[in-house]
Amino acid sequence: MTGAISRFDEISEVVLFGSRAKGNYKIGSDVDLAIKGDRVTHMTVLELSDCLNEEKPLPYFFDVIQYETIDELRLVEHIDRVGIVIFGQTALIPTGLGINAHNPDLR
């Protein structure tokens, strides 16, 4: 996963949010990602989503959004409150999120 993300120089940070970040996910729950960066565009979101969902043989569905364009204040507050930075300078992939950080497909 981080290998796919690192292909995009415009992405400065990726935040995991939703049920995977809160730890109350179910089998089949998607992986919600908010991407940040001054140069991120809608095309970046589409290309990253396609890369994660179509090109890479990952066992998850990724829902990718651009953080800076979120209109819903409650969603921004949720991401800021429970979000976990998984790519960027303060990146951390904790255990127990249902994402195996040791899986080479996720790197």
Contacts in CASP RR format, 6 or more apart in sequence:
PFRMAT RR
TARGET T0000
AUTHOR 0000-0000-0000
METHOD contacts of the structure
MODEL  1
MTGAISRFDEISEVVLFGSRAKGNYKIGSDVDLAIKGDRVTHMTVLELSD
CLNEEKPLPYFFDVIQYETIDELRLVEHIDRVGIVIFGQTALIPTGLGIN
AHNPDLR
1 52 0 8 1.000
1 56 0 8 1.000
1 58 0 8 1.000
1 86 0 8 1.000
1 99 0 8 1.000
1 105 0 8 1.000
1 106 0 8 1.000
1 107 0 8 1.000
2 86 0 8 1.000
2 87 0 8 1.000
2 106 0 8 1.000
2 107 0 8 1.000
3 107 0 8 1.000
4 48 0 8 1.000
4 51 0 8 1.000
4 52 0 8 1.000
4 55 0 8 1.000
4 56 0 8 1.000
5 11 0 8 1.000
5 14 0 8 1.000
5 35 0 8 1.000
5 48 0 8 1.000
5 87 0 8 1.000
6 87 0 8 1.000
7 51 0 8 1.000
8 40 0 8 1.000
8 44 0 8 1.000
8 47 0 8 1.000
8 48 0 8 1.000
9 39 0 8 1.000
10 37 0 8 1.000
10 38 0 8 1.000
10 39 0 8 1.000
10 40 0 8 1.000
10 41 0 8 1.000
10 44 0 8 1.000
11 35 0 8 1.000
11 36 0 8 1.000
11 37 0 8 1.000
11 40 0 8 1.000
11 44 0 8 1.000
11 48 0 8 1.000
11 87 0 8 1.000
12 36 0 8 1.000
12 37 0 8 1.000
12 38 0 8 1.000
12 88 0 8 1.000
13 35 0 8 1.000
13 36 0 8 1.000
13 37 0 8 1.000
13 85 0 8 1.000
13 87 0 8 1.000
13 88 0 8 1.000
13 89 0 8 1.000
13 90 0 8 1.000
13 91 0 8 1.000
14 33 0 8 1.000
14 34 0 8 1.000
14 35 0 8 1.000
14 36 0 8 1.000
14 85 0 8 1.000
14 86 0 8 1.000
14 87 0 8 1.000
14 88 0 8 1.000
14 91 0 8 1.000
15 33 0 8 1.000
15 34 0 8 1.000
15 35 0 8 1.000
15 36 0 8 1.000
15 67 0 8 1.000
15 79 0 8 1.000
15 83 0 8 1.000
15 84 0 8 1.000
15 85 0 8 1.000
15 86 0 8 1.000
16 31 0 8 1.000
16 32 0 8 1.000
16 33 0 8 1.000
16 83 0 8 1.000
16 84 0 8 1.000
16 85 0 8 1.000
16 86 0 8 1.000
16 97 0 8 1.000
16 99 0 8 1.000
17 32 0 8 1.000
17 33 0 8 1.000
17 34 0 8 1.000
17 78 0 8 1.000
17 79 0 8 1.000
17 82 0 8 1.000
17 83 0 8 1.000
17 84 0 8 1.000
18 25 0 8 1.000
18 32 0 8 1.000
18 78 0 8 1.000
18 82 0 8 1.000
18 83 0 8 1.000
19 25 0 8 1.000
19 26 0 8 1.000
19 29 0 8 1.000
19 32 0 8 1.000
20 29 0 8 1.000
20 31 0 8 1.000
20 32 0 8 1.000
20 97 0 8 1.000
20 98 0 8 1.000
20 99 0 8 1.000
21 32 0 8 1.000
21 82 0 8 1.000
21 83 0 8 1.000
21 84 0 8 1.000
21 97 0 8 1.000
22 82 0 8 1.000
23 96 0 8 1.000
23 97 0 8 1.000
25 97 0 8 1.000
25 98 0 8 1.000
28 60 0 8 1.000
28 61 0 8 1.000
30 60 0 8 1.000
30 61 0 8 1.000
30 62 0 8 1.000
30 63 0 8 1.000
31 60 0 8 1.000
31 61 0 8 1.000
31 62 0 8 1.000
31 63 0 8 1.000
31 99 0 8 1.000
32 63 0 8 1.000
32 65 0 8 1.000
33 62 0 8 1.000
33 63 0 8 1.000
33 64 0 8 1.000
33 65 0 8 1.000
33 86 0 8 1.000
34 65 0 8 1.000
34 66 0 8 1.000
34 67 0 8 1.000
34 70 0 8 1.000
34 79 0 8 1.000
34 83 0 8 1.000
35 44 0 8 1.000
35 45 0 8 1.000
35 48 0 8 1.000
35 64 0 8 1.000
35 65 0 8 1.000
35 66 0 8 1.000
35 67 0 8 1.000
36 67 0 8 1.000
36 68 0 8 1.000
37 67 0 8 1.000
37 68 0 8 1.000
40 66 0 8 1.000
40 68 0 8 1.000
41 66 0 8 1.000
42 66 0 8 1.000
42 69 0 8 1.000
44 66 0 8 1.000
45 64 0 8 1.000
45 65 0 8 1.000
45 66 0 8 1.000
48 64 0 8 1.000
49 62 0 8 1.000
49 63 0 8 1.000
49 64 0 8 1.000
52 58 0 8 1.000
52 62 0 8 1.000
52 64 0 8 1.000
53 61 0 8 1.000
53 62 0 8 1.000
56 105 0 8 1.000
57 105 0 8 1.000
58 105 0 8 1.000
58 106 0 8 1.000
60 99 0 8 1.000
67 76 0 8 1.000
67 79 0 8 1.000
70 76 0 8 1.000
70 79 0 8 1.000
84 92 0 8 1.000
84 93 0 8 1.000
84 94 0 8 1.000
84 97 0 8 1.000
85 91 0 8 1.000
85 92 0 8 1.000
86 92 0 8 1.000
86 93 0 8 1.000
93 99 0 8 1.000
93 101 0 8 1.000
95 101 0 8 1.000
99 106 0 8 1.000
100 106 0 8 1.000
END
